[in-house]
Amino acid sequence: MIEEKSDLLKAVEAVLFSDITATGLAQQTGITQAAITQYRTGARKIENMTLLTIEKLLKGRVDIKIK
């Protein structure tokens, strides 16, 4: 069974894998640089991200283009 990604997951990935450095994203969101790097490398699963972390990541990002 193939499941399509939700719009929320697509939005999180769009921000997480954007051209912004882990340091820059950490400064903008308050999420630690280590956590961002772990999500980017797969050491942490995005699907297990807390709602608070998702909120920090997406706050003020109404211009996200979901692919």
HUMOCOR-V40805 format. One line per field, one symbol per residue. ss: DSSP state (H for helix, E for strand, C for the rest). A space follows every 50 residues. Layout:
ss->???
//
This chain:
ss->CCCCCCHHHHHHHHHHCCCCCHHHHHHHHCCCHHHHHHHHHCCCCHHHCC HHHHHHHHCCCCCCCCC
//
